[in-house]
Amino acid sequence: MVIWLNNKPLAPFQFFLPKSALIETRLGVTFISYEKTWLALTPINLHLEGINLTATQKIQSRYPDDQILTAAGTGRTLTGFAIEVGEQEKSKKITPNRNR
């Protein structure tokens, strides 16, 4: 887990993500799923605004497969986020014990 904070209460944030990433918010945590890994993004005095279509369009000629998720500080003293990175567990094949 990483925590990133700054002392600018209205600071804008931009997260550069591939369009293939699945984004879902549950109970205030935004989960970003990639093919083999995932991120859990927890805002700290930060409002996640979602995919910014205007910013995404500006990068399309150079980065056609990417998009920009934007956020803004809520006006409190510190703003930032905690981010946790993980990998999907490989399912283990369970074979029944036939000796029972």
DSSP file (Angstrom, degrees, kcal/mol; ACC not computed):
  #  RESIDUE AA STRUCTURE BP1 BP2  ACC     N-H-->O    O-->H-N    N-H-->O    O-->H-N    TCO  KAPPA ALPHA  PHI   PSI    X-CA   Y-CA   Z-CA
    1    1 A M              0   0    0      0, 0.0     2,-0.4     0, 0.0    83,-0.2   0.000 360.0 360.0 360.0 141.8    0.0    0.0    0.0
    2    2 A V  E     -A   83   0A   0     81,-2.4    81,-3.0     2,-0.0     2,-0.5  -0.984 360.0-158.3-126.6 138.4    1.1    3.5   -0.8
    3    3 A I  E     -A   82   0A   0     -2,-0.4     2,-0.5    79,-0.2    79,-0.2  -0.979   8.4-171.2-117.3 128.2   -0.3    6.7    0.6
    4    4 A W  E     +A   81   0A   0     77,-3.1    77,-2.3    -2,-0.5     2,-0.3  -0.979  11.8 169.0-122.2 123.5    0.3    9.9   -1.3
    5    5 A L  E     -A   80   0A   0     -2,-0.5     2,-0.3    75,-0.2    75,-0.2  -0.939  12.2-174.9-130.7 151.9   -0.7   13.3    0.2
    6    6 A N  E     -A   79   0A   0     73,-2.5    73,-2.1    -2,-0.3     5,-0.1  -0.943  31.5-124.7-138.1 167.6   -0.2   17.0   -0.6
    7    7 A N  S    S+     0   0    0     -2,-0.3    71,-0.1    71,-0.2    73,-0.1   0.070  78.9 103.2-101.0  24.9   -1.0   20.1    1.3
    8    8 A K    >   -     0   0    0     71,-0.2     3,-1.9     1,-0.1    67,-0.1  -0.889  56.6-161.4-107.4 102.0   -3.0   21.8   -1.6
    9    9 A P  T 3  S+     0   0    0      0, 0.0    66,-2.3     0, 0.0    67,-0.4   0.692  87.8  37.7 -62.5 -21.2   -6.6   21.4   -0.6
   10   10 A L  T 3  S+     0   0    0     65,-0.2    67,-0.1    64,-0.2    36,-0.0   0.127  82.9 146.3-114.4  20.9   -8.0   22.0   -4.1
   11   11 A A    <   -     0   0    0     -3,-1.9    62,-1.5    61,-0.1     2,-0.2  -0.305  44.5-130.8 -61.9 135.1   -5.3   20.1   -6.1
   12   12 A P  E     -E   72   0B   0      0, 0.0     2,-0.4     0, 0.0    60,-0.2  -0.610  20.9-158.7 -82.8 149.8   -6.5   18.4   -9.2
   13   13 A F  E     -E   71   0B   0     58,-3.0    58,-2.2    -2,-0.2     2,-0.4  -0.966   6.8-166.6-127.2 144.5   -5.4   14.8   -9.8
   14   14 A Q  E     -E   70   0B   0     -2,-0.4     2,-0.5    56,-0.2    56,-0.2  -0.998   3.7-163.2-132.5 132.3   -5.3   12.8  -13.0
   15   15 A F  E     -E   69   0B   0     54,-3.1    54,-2.8    -2,-0.4     2,-0.7  -0.970  13.9-145.7-115.6 121.4   -4.9    9.0  -13.3
   16   16 A F  E     +E   68   0B   0     -2,-0.5    52,-0.2    52,-0.2    -2,-0.0  -0.783  30.4 170.3 -91.0 114.1   -3.8    7.7  -16.7
   17   17 A L  E     -E   67   0B   0     50,-2.9    50,-3.3    -2,-0.7     2,-0.1  -0.917  36.7-108.6-128.8 149.2   -5.4    4.3  -17.3
   18   18 A P  E >   -E   66   0B   0      0, 0.0     3,-1.6     0, 0.0    48,-0.3  -0.486  29.3-124.2 -70.0 148.6   -5.8    2.0  -20.3
   19   19 A K  T 3  S+     0   0    0     46,-3.2    47,-0.1     1,-0.3    46,-0.0   0.740 109.3  66.8 -64.5 -21.8   -9.3    1.8  -21.7
   20   20 A S  T 3  S+     0   0    0     45,-0.4    -1,-0.3     2,-0.1     2,-0.2   0.631  78.0 106.2 -74.7 -12.6   -9.2   -1.9  -21.2
   21   21 A A    <   -     0   0    0     -3,-1.6     2,-0.5     1,-0.1    13,-0.2  -0.450  69.4-134.5 -69.7 137.8   -9.2   -1.4  -17.4
   22   22 A L  E     -B   33   0A   0     11,-2.3    11,-2.8    -2,-0.2     2,-0.5  -0.822  21.1-160.5 -92.3 130.8  -12.5   -2.1  -15.6
   23   23 A I  E     +B   32   0A   0     -2,-0.5     2,-0.3     9,-0.2     9,-0.2  -0.952  17.8 162.5-120.1 128.6  -13.4    0.6  -13.1
   24   24 A E  E     -B   31   0A   0      7,-2.3     7,-3.8    -2,-0.5     2,-0.5  -0.994  23.1-150.2-145.4 135.6  -15.9    0.1  -10.3
   25   25 A T  E     +B   30   0A   0     -2,-0.3     2,-0.4     5,-0.3     5,-0.2  -0.932  18.6 173.6-111.0 127.8  -16.5    2.0   -7.1
   26   26 A R  E >   -B   29   0A   0      3,-2.8     3,-2.0    -2,-0.5    -2,-0.0  -0.991  68.6 -16.9-134.8 125.4  -17.8    0.3   -4.0
   27   27 A L  T 3  S-     0   0    0     -2,-0.4     3,-0.1     1,-0.3    -1,-0.1   0.846 129.0 -49.3  51.6  40.8  -18.2    1.9   -0.5
   28   28 A G  T 3  S+     0   0    0      1,-0.2     2,-0.5    14,-0.0    -1,-0.3   0.418 116.7 109.4  84.0  -1.8  -15.9    4.8   -1.5
   29   29 A V  E <   -B   26   0A   0     -3,-2.0    -3,-2.8    13,-0.1     2,-0.6  -0.924  59.0-145.6-110.0 130.7  -13.1    2.7   -2.9
   30   30 A T  E     -BC  25  41A   0     11,-2.7    11,-3.2    -2,-0.5     2,-0.5  -0.852  11.9-157.2 -98.0 121.8  -12.5    2.6   -6.6
   31   31 A F  E     -BC  24  40A   0     -7,-3.8    -7,-2.3    -2,-0.6     2,-0.5  -0.852   5.3-167.1-100.3 129.6  -11.3   -0.7   -7.9
   32   32 A I  E     -BC  23  39A   0      7,-2.6     7,-2.4    -2,-0.5     2,-0.5  -0.967   9.2-162.1-119.0 114.3   -9.3   -0.7  -11.2
   33   33 A S  E     -BC  22  38A   0    -11,-2.8   -11,-2.3    -2,-0.5     5,-0.2  -0.847   9.5-179.2-105.6 130.0   -8.9   -4.2  -12.7
   34   34 A Y        -     0   0    0      3,-3.2   -13,-0.0    -2,-0.5     5,-0.0  -0.477  50.2 -81.7-108.2-175.8   -6.4   -5.0  -15.3
   35   35 A E  S    S+     0   0    0     -2,-0.2     3,-0.0     1,-0.2    -2,-0.0   0.911 122.5   0.7 -57.8 -45.3   -5.7   -8.4  -17.1
   36   36 A K  S    S+     0   0    0     51,-0.0    52,-1.8    50,-0.0     2,-0.3   0.539 128.9  46.7-122.6 -11.6   -3.6   -9.8  -14.2
   37   37 A T  E     - D   0  87A   0     50,-0.2    -3,-3.2    48,-0.0     2,-0.3  -0.796  58.2-156.2-129.1 169.8   -3.5   -7.1  -11.5
   38   38 A W  E     -CD  33  86A   0     48,-2.4    48,-2.2    -2,-0.3     2,-0.4  -0.970   5.4-148.2-143.3 158.1   -5.9   -4.7   -9.7
   39   39 A L  E     -CD  32  85A   0     -7,-2.4    -7,-2.6    -2,-0.3     2,-0.5  -0.972   3.3-155.6-124.7 142.7   -5.7   -1.4   -7.9
   40   40 A A  E     -CD  31  84A   0     44,-2.4    44,-2.0    -2,-0.4     2,-0.6  -0.972  15.7-165.4-116.4 113.6   -7.8   -0.3   -5.0
   41   41 A L  E     -CD  30  83A   0    -11,-3.2   -11,-2.7    -2,-0.5    42,-0.2  -0.888   5.5-173.0-106.9 113.7   -7.8    3.5   -4.9
   42   42 A T  E     - D   0  82A   0     40,-3.0    40,-2.5    -2,-0.6   -13,-0.1  -0.923  19.3-137.6-108.8 113.9   -9.1    5.1   -1.7
   43   43 A P  E     - D   0  81A   0      0, 0.0     2,-0.5     0, 0.0    38,-0.3  -0.407   8.1-155.8 -71.9 145.6   -9.5    8.9   -1.9
   44   44 A I  E    S- D   0  80A   0     36,-2.7    36,-1.8     1,-0.1    30,-0.1  -0.953  82.5 -26.8-121.5 107.8   -8.4   11.1    1.1
   45   45 A N  S    S+     0   0    0     -2,-0.5    29,-2.1     1,-0.2     2,-0.4   0.893 116.4 123.1  50.6  42.7  -10.3   14.4    1.0
   46   46 A L  E     -F   73   0B   0     27,-0.3     2,-0.6    28,-0.1    27,-0.2  -0.993  56.6-147.0-136.7 137.0  -10.6   13.8   -2.7
   47   47 A H  E     -F   72   0B   0     25,-3.1    25,-2.0    -2,-0.4     2,-0.5  -0.926  15.7-143.7-107.3 114.8  -13.6   13.6   -5.0
   48   48 A L  E     -F   71   0B   0     -2,-0.6    23,-0.3    23,-0.2    -2,-0.0  -0.665  13.9-171.3 -77.3 124.4  -13.2   11.2   -7.9
   49   49 A E  E     -     0   0B   0     21,-2.7    22,-0.2    -2,-0.5     2,-0.2   0.589  33.3-125.6 -94.6 -12.6  -15.0   12.7  -10.8
   50   50 A G  E     -F   70   0B   0     20,-1.0    20,-2.5     2,-0.1     2,-0.3  -0.531  58.9 -11.0  99.9-169.0  -14.7    9.7  -13.2
   51   51 A I  E     -F   69   0B   0     18,-0.2     2,-0.9    -2,-0.2    18,-0.3  -0.523  64.2-140.6 -69.4 126.5  -13.4    9.5  -16.7
   52   52 A N     >  -     0   0    0     16,-3.1     4,-2.4    -2,-0.3    16,-0.4  -0.797  14.8-169.4 -92.3 103.7  -12.7   12.9  -18.1
   53   53 A L  H  > S+     0   0    0     -2,-0.9     4,-2.4     1,-0.2    -1,-0.2   0.861  84.0  52.4 -64.7 -37.0  -13.8   12.8  -21.7
   54   54 A T  H  > S+     0   0    0      2,-0.2     4,-1.5     1,-0.2    -1,-0.2   0.943 113.2  42.9 -64.9 -48.1  -12.3   16.1  -22.6
   55   55 A A  H  > S+     0   0    0      1,-0.2     4,-0.9     2,-0.2    -2,-0.2   0.879 113.8  52.9 -64.9 -37.8   -8.9   15.2  -21.2
   56   56 A T  H >X S+     0   0    0     -4,-2.4     3,-0.7    12,-0.2     4,-0.6   0.904 106.7  52.3 -64.9 -41.4   -9.1   11.8  -22.8
   57   57 A Q  H >< S+     0   0    0     -4,-2.4     3,-0.8     1,-0.2     4,-0.4   0.858 102.9  59.7 -62.8 -34.6   -9.8   13.3  -26.2
   58   58 A K  H 3< S+     0   0    0     -4,-1.5    -1,-0.2     1,-0.2     3,-0.2   0.780 110.7  40.5 -65.4 -26.5   -6.8   15.5  -26.0
   59   59 A I  H XX S+     0   0    0     -4,-0.9     4,-3.6    -3,-0.7     3,-0.7   0.485  87.1  98.9 -99.3  -3.0   -4.4   12.5  -25.6
   60   60 A Q  T << S+     0   0    0     -3,-0.8    -1,-0.1    -4,-0.6    -2,-0.1   0.826  77.7  54.3 -58.7 -38.0   -6.1   10.3  -28.2
   61   61 A S  T 34 S+     0   0    0     -4,-0.4    -1,-0.3    -3,-0.2    -2,-0.1   0.868 122.7  28.9 -66.7 -33.2   -3.7   11.0  -31.1
   62   62 A R  T <4 S+     0   0    0     -3,-0.7    -2,-0.2     1,-0.2    -1,-0.2   0.815 136.7  25.6 -93.6 -34.9   -0.7   10.0  -29.0
   63   63 A Y    ><  +     0   0    0     -4,-3.6     3,-1.6    -7,-0.1    -1,-0.2  -0.627  65.9 166.1-130.4  72.1   -2.3    7.5  -26.6
   64   64 A P  T 3  S+     0   0    0      0, 0.0    -1,-0.1     0, 0.0    -4,-0.1   0.695  76.4  51.3 -66.4 -19.3   -5.4    6.0  -28.4
   65   65 A D  T 3  S+     0   0    0    -47,-0.0   -46,-3.2    -5,-0.0   -45,-0.4   0.282 100.2  80.3-100.5  11.3   -5.8    3.1  -26.0
   66   66 A D  E <   -E   18   0B   0     -3,-1.6     2,-0.3   -48,-0.3    -3,-0.1  -0.739  52.5-168.4-119.8 165.2   -5.8    5.2  -22.8
   67   67 A Q  E     -E   17   0B   0    -50,-3.3   -50,-2.9    -2,-0.2     2,-0.5  -0.932  20.6-121.3-144.7 164.5   -8.1    7.4  -20.8
   68   68 A I  E     -E   16   0B   0    -16,-0.4   -16,-3.1    -2,-0.3     2,-0.5  -0.957  12.5-161.2-120.3 123.6   -7.9    9.8  -17.9
   69   69 A L  E     -EF  15  51B   0    -54,-2.8   -54,-3.1    -2,-0.5     2,-0.3  -0.882  21.8-159.1 -95.4 125.7   -9.7    9.5  -14.6
   70   70 A T  E     +EF  14  50B   0    -20,-2.5   -21,-2.7    -2,-0.5   -20,-1.0  -0.767  16.1 175.1-113.2 157.4   -9.8   12.8  -12.8
   71   71 A A  E     -EF  13  48B   0    -58,-2.2   -58,-3.0    -2,-0.3     2,-0.3  -0.967  12.2-152.6-149.7 159.1  -10.3   13.9   -9.2
   72   72 A A  E     -EF  12  47B   0    -25,-2.0   -25,-3.1    -2,-0.3   -61,-0.1  -0.991  27.7-102.2-138.6 147.3  -10.2   17.1   -7.2
   73   73 A G  E     - F   0  46B   0    -62,-1.5   -27,-0.3    -2,-0.3   -28,-0.1  -0.298  23.9-134.6 -63.5 150.7   -9.5   18.0   -3.7
   74   74 A T        -     0   0    0    -29,-2.1   -64,-0.2   -30,-0.1   -28,-0.1   0.424  49.2 -98.7 -90.6   0.6  -12.5   18.7   -1.4
   75   75 A G  S    S+     0   0    0    -66,-2.3   -65,-0.2   -30,-0.3     2,-0.1   0.495  82.2 127.1  97.3   3.8  -11.0   21.8    0.2
   76   76 A R  S    S-     0   0    0    -67,-0.4    -1,-0.3   -31,-0.3    -3,-0.0  -0.305  76.4 -91.8 -85.7 178.3   -9.7   20.3    3.4
   77   77 A T  S    S+     0   0    0     -2,-0.1     2,-0.4    -3,-0.1   -67,-0.1   0.887 106.4  28.7 -64.1 -43.9   -6.1   20.7    4.6
   78   78 A L        -     0   0    0    -69,-0.1     2,-0.3   -71,-0.1   -71,-0.2  -0.918  66.0-175.0-118.9 144.7   -4.6   17.6    3.0
   79   79 A T  E     +A    6   0A   0    -73,-2.1   -73,-2.5    -2,-0.4     2,-0.3  -0.952  29.3  93.2-132.6 156.7   -5.6   15.7   -0.2
   80   80 A G  E     -AD   5  44A   0    -36,-1.8   -36,-2.7    -2,-0.3     2,-0.3  -0.991  51.8 -99.3 161.3-151.3   -4.4   12.5   -1.8
   81   81 A F  E     -AD   4  43A   0    -77,-2.3   -77,-3.1    -2,-0.3     2,-0.4  -0.992  10.3-129.0-161.4 159.0   -5.1    8.9   -1.9
   82   82 A A  E     -AD   3  42A   0    -40,-2.5   -40,-3.0    -2,-0.3     2,-0.4  -0.945  28.3-166.3-110.3 139.2   -4.1    5.4   -0.7
   83   83 A I  E     -AD   2  41A   0    -81,-3.0   -81,-2.4    -2,-0.4     2,-0.4  -0.992   8.2-168.2-133.0 131.6   -3.5    2.8   -3.4
   84   84 A E  E     - D   0  40A   0    -44,-2.0   -44,-2.4    -2,-0.4     2,-0.4  -0.949   8.4-158.6-116.8 137.4   -3.2   -0.9   -2.9
   85   85 A V  E     + D   0  39A   0     -2,-0.4     2,-0.3   -46,-0.2   -46,-0.2  -0.936  20.1 157.9-118.3 137.5   -1.9   -3.1   -5.7
   86   86 A G  E     - D   0  38A   0    -48,-2.2   -48,-2.4    -2,-0.4     2,-0.4  -0.937  32.4-122.7-149.3 172.4   -2.5   -6.8   -6.0
   87   87 A E  E     - D   0  37A   0     -2,-0.3   -50,-0.2   -50,-0.2     2,-0.2  -0.913  35.8-103.6-118.4 147.5   -2.7   -9.8   -8.4
   88   88 A Q        -     0   0    0    -52,-1.8     2,-0.2    -2,-0.4     3,-0.0  -0.480  41.5-115.3 -67.7 136.8   -5.6  -12.0   -9.0
   89   89 A E        -     0   0    0     -2,-0.2     2,-0.4     1,-0.1    -1,-0.1  -0.508  24.0-121.5 -72.9 140.2   -5.1  -15.4   -7.3
   90   90 A K        -     0   0    0     -2,-0.2     2,-0.2     1,-0.1    -1,-0.1  -0.682  32.9-113.6 -78.9 133.5   -4.8  -18.3   -9.5
   91   91 A S        -     0   0    0     -2,-0.4     2,-0.5     1,-0.1    -1,-0.1  -0.475  26.7-134.2 -70.9 136.0   -7.5  -20.8   -8.7
   92   92 A K        -     0   0    0     -2,-0.2     2,-0.6     1,-0.0    -1,-0.1  -0.754  16.8-122.3 -91.2 133.4   -6.2  -24.0   -7.3
   93   93 A K        -     0   0    0     -2,-0.5     2,-0.6     1,-0.0    -1,-0.0  -0.640  28.0-157.3 -76.1 120.8   -7.6  -27.2   -8.7
   94   94 A I        -     0   0    0     -2,-0.6    -1,-0.0     0, 0.0    -3,-0.0  -0.878   5.2-163.9-103.7 125.5   -9.1  -29.1   -5.8
   95   95 A T        -     0   0    0     -2,-0.6    -2,-0.0     1,-0.0     3,-0.0  -0.923  26.1-113.8-108.1 132.7   -9.5  -32.8   -6.2
   96   96 A P        -     0   0    0      0, 0.0     2,-0.9     0, 0.0     3,-0.0  -0.297  23.7-119.2 -64.4 145.1  -11.7  -34.7   -3.8
   97   97 A N    >   -     0   0    0      1,-0.1     3,-0.9     2,-0.0     0, 0.0  -0.776  26.2-170.5 -85.5 108.5  -10.2  -37.2   -1.5
   98   98 A R  T 3  S+     0   0    0     -2,-0.9    -1,-0.1     1,-0.2     0, 0.0   0.492  72.3  77.5 -81.9  -2.8  -11.9  -40.4   -2.4
   99   99 A N  T 3         0   0    0      1,-0.2    -1,-0.2    -3,-0.0    -2,-0.0   0.444 360.0 360.0 -86.1   1.3  -10.5  -42.3    0.6
  100  100 A R    <         0   0    0     -3,-0.9    -1,-0.2     0, 0.0    -2,-0.1   0.447 360.0 360.0 -92.3 360.0  -13.0  -40.8    3.0
